[in-house]
Amino acid sequence: MVTITKDTIIGDILDIAPETAPAFLEIGMHCLGCPASRNETVEQACQVHDESVDDLVKKLNELIEANRK
């Protein structure tokens, strides 16, 4: 199983777990297809969008785990 951290690249997350896209969209990260955003870490994106990196990392890992069962 893959574990997402604050240093994981958003593009990598979307490639291995596309079901996580709604979690990014919910917090205002609407340009997921943009080359710049796909190369950001989760932490960098959360800083730009003034969101909690810990909360998003937790949610992403929960989504991935739920979809692997």
Protein Blocks (a to p, Z undefined) as FASTA:
>chain_A
ZZddfkbcfklmmmmmmmlmmmmmmnopablmbmklmmpcfklmmmmnopafklmmmmmm
mmmmmmmZZ
